[in-house]
């Protein structure tokens, strides 16, 4: 699945749909590289990240929040490939 990165206009549109963000669209674009998933997560957090906003960091935090059964299933899926 190939997801296109958002440009300045796309980021501005996403911000307009979301409302108050706590950071500027330019800062969000710089921190996420225009990745729509990362932009959405950043907007949901509503605050500026402490340093680069990396996909691996976002995913690791989300995996940590899974309940034990979901985490076990994810581990099996990851191993199975």
Residue pairs with C-beta under 8 A, 6 or more apart in sequence:
3 35
3 36
3 37
4 36
5 33
5 34
5 35
5 36
6 14
6 29
6 34
6 35
6 36
6 39
7 34
8 25
8 26
8 29
10 34
10 36
11 25
11 28
11 29
11 34
11 39
12 25
14 36
14 39
14 40
14 43
15 21
15 25
15 28
15 43
18 43
20 46
21 28
21 43
21 46
22 46
22 47
22 48
23 42
23 47
23 48
27 48
28 39
28 42
28 43
29 39
31 38
31 42
31 48
31 49
31 52
31 53
32 38
32 39
32 42
32 53
35 55
37 55
37 58
38 53
38 55
38 58
41 53
41 58
42 49
42 53
63 71
63 74
66 74
